[in-house]
Amino acid sequence: MQRTIALLLCLAPGLCLAECPDWTPDRARAESHALRHQLDEWNDAYHRRGIALVDDEVYDQASQQLQYWQRCFPASSAATPDPLSNAGGHLSHPIVQTGLAKLANRQAVDAWIAPRSDLWIQPKVDGVAVTLQYRGGDLVNAVSRGDGLSGQDWTQRATELPAIPHRISEPGDVVLQGELYWRLDKHVQASAGGLGARGRVAGAMARGSLDQREATQIGLFVWDWPNGPMRMQDRLEGLTAMGFADSVELTRPVTTTKQAEQWREHWYRQPLPFATDGVVLRQSHRPPASRWQAEPPSWAAAWKYPLRTALATVRSVEFNIGRSGRITPVLQLDPVHVDDRRIARVSLGSLQRWRADDVRPGDQITIALAGLTIPRFERVVWRAQQRPTIEAPNPADYHSLSCWHPATACEQQFLARLTWLSGKQGLDLPHLGAGTWRRLVEAGELSDLLGWLDMDAERLQRIPGFGPRKAENLIAAFQLARERRFDAWLRAIGVPASRSLNPDEDWRALATRSTEQWLAEPGIGPGRARQLQAFFADPDVRSLKQKLHAEGVAGF
């Protein structure tokens, strides 16, 4: 049952968990109540103080996470909070604001469009919702979104915003619903993201005063005329006559999912004057406004953009040790999707960053893409209630002269040295990648960095998985290594600043240099000079030199 629940929840954008957590009822209760408390804190900050502590998409994923836990542990989990439970204000909406259901994917859009006709699409503006009421052409009320039934009285504040007309041409009772947004110049959502635009508007509207510069930065996108004509086309013509042509220009007819997808992609990648987080599909025909309820309706739905920031659960923390001894913490994650890319691991860059953020298994973190391709850890959103102890490698044990042999606790750095040696930056040898080196090490065939030089085909074929063809290819690569130039070998074994050295000199000339002679070389300072002297004096390095000399490699 729990596995079925997890598979069903893979349908939610960005959320695809392999199975329910292996928690006791007490652990499930503690974790879900902690998340419920976090959601309550975010709701209070946004609706009462006008402060967006997290992006909408992070909030939505956190809410989905709590629902997931509810399904996994129905007897132990806290109820999902209603984000609008404390959001109501003193002024009732003349017509309720309904909110929007979210369509998870293209298949959901297909299902929504199929039974409907006379459909329209708009960009989903990333701002704060407002209801405007005009009577006899004059603005009489402006109400914040609130809980959909009532909100804060923004009438006085609305008169300070140039984007909201004080008077319109329509003489009757007109109710408009729309979005107050922060003006952005030629904003491309796909590359720039939301830039915190919604939070800027919310903060400005929540403050006690608004200066003229801020007021002019706030725009208005009217997305509905609830008590307007029955047909969408007639409503759009009326909105144009009232002076809302910009909103009308961004309301387009669609008949198929393909057309909706094209507009969604267009508005995602083309400049707009505001931030957006998806598109809204609307059916022209809908019930009379008097029958609307403060809940997602059947005649409109949102299709959000691919996540730019995903919430991810940390499965484990691993520590990769590189060729130079650098220790890099890597977080293994429950897979998530960011901008349609599947992400299952992310680097923290350094031990210092890991210690500062104190990330542990079970923590929930946010992941984004750097340069639209590389997963980037952003922050811990909330921490697991049970936090296991993690022992990190000691940085003092790993450096540029450690792990020349596959001893205990040295496997990672040793393998990194081998992979570098055969890679394009070193000897550029075919058929010798990280996987092949690992198999040789695990078979106990390499005692040092050059243990492969004296291997023959018969010995290789005794290793499981190494047939005659594989052995032949490796022997050819080993022979090719012997023929590589001296400067390639310097890079391969990791001589510091090897590209700055004179390739016409041999090992003896380099190894006998004094500090002063190193400092005389272009681009070599005191620190690099000390590294070079230490490298050539290291006993393990001298053993490598002797072996290469015995093999007849040039320069040694």
WOPE-V771260 format. One record per backbone hydrogen bond with DSSP energy under -0.5 kcal/mol. CO is the residue of the C=O (numbers start at 1). NH is the residue of the N-H. Records with the same first field share a line. If there is no record, write none. Layout:
CO->NH  NH
This chain:
1->5
2->6
3->7
4->8
5->9
6->10
7->10
8->11
9->12
12->15
14->16
21->23
24->28
25->29
26->30
27->31
28->32
29->33
30->34
31->35
32->36
33->37
34->38
35->39
36->40
37->41
38->42
39->43
40->44
41->45
42->46
43->47
44->48  49
45->49  51
46->50
50->52
51->53
55->59
56->60
57->61
58->62
59->63
60->64
61->65
62->66
63->67
64->68
65->69
66->70
67->71
68->72
69->73
73->76  77
81->83
82->85
84->87  88
90->92
91->151
96->98
99->297
101->103  302
102->104
105->109
106->110
107->111
108->112
109->113
110->114
111->115
113->116
118->284
119->254
120->282
121->252
122->280
123->125
124->277
125->127
128->180
129->145
130->178
131->143
132->176
133->140  141
134->174
135->138
137->168
138->135
141->133
142->154  155
143->131
145->148
148->97
149->93
150->147
151->91
152->144  154
154->158
155->159
157->160
158->161
160->162
161->164
163->165
166->139
171->136
172->136  137  174
174->134  176
175->227
176->132
177->223  224
178->130
179->181  221
180->128
181->183  219
184->186  187
187->189  272
188->191  192
189->193
194->197
196->200
197->201
198->202
199->203
200->204
201->205
202->206
203->207
211->215
212->216
213->217
214->217  218
215->218
217->183  219
219->181
220->222
221->179  223
224->177
225->228
231->235
232->236
233->237
234->238
235->239
236->240
237->241
238->242
239->244
240->243
244->248
245->249
246->250
247->250
248->251
250->123  252
252->121
254->119
256->260
257->261
258->262
259->263
260->264
261->265
262->266
263->267
264->268
265->269
266->270
268->190
272->187
273->184
275->126
277->305
278->124
279->303
280->122
281->301
282->120
288->291
289->292
293->295
299->283
300->101
301->281
302->103  304
303->279
307->339
308->369
310->367
312->365
313->315  334
314->362
316->318  332
318->320  330
320->322  328
322->325
326->322  328
327->329  351
328->320
329->348  349
330->318  332
331->346
332->315  316
335->16
336->343
338->341
341->338  343
343->336
344->333
346->331
347->377
348->350
350->354
351->355
352->356
353->357
354->358  359
360->363
363->314  365
364->381  382
365->312
366->378  379
367->310
368->370  376
369->371  372
370->373  374
373->375
374->370
376->368
379->366  381
382->364
385->387
386->388
390->392
393->395
394->397
395->398
399->402
404->449
405->407
407->410
410->414
411->415
412->416
413->417
414->418
415->419
416->420
417->421
418->422
419->423
420->423
421->427
422->429
423->426  428
429->432
433->437
434->438
435->439
436->440
437->441
438->442
439->443
440->445
441->444
445->447
448->451
450->453
451->454
452->455
456->460
457->461
458->462
459->462
460->463
463->466
465->467
467->471
468->472
469->473
470->474
471->475
472->476
473->477
474->478
475->479
476->480
477->481
478->482
479->483
480->483
481->484
485->489
486->490
487->491
488->492
489->493
490->494  495
491->494
495->498
497->500
498->501
501->503
502->505
506->510
507->511
508->512
510->513
514->518
515->519
516->520
518->521
521->524
523->525
525->529
526->530
527->531
528->532
529->533
530->534
531->535
532->536
533->537
534->538
535->538
538->542
539->543
540->544
541->545
542->546
543->547
544->548
545->549
546->550
547->551
548->553
549->552
553->556
555->507
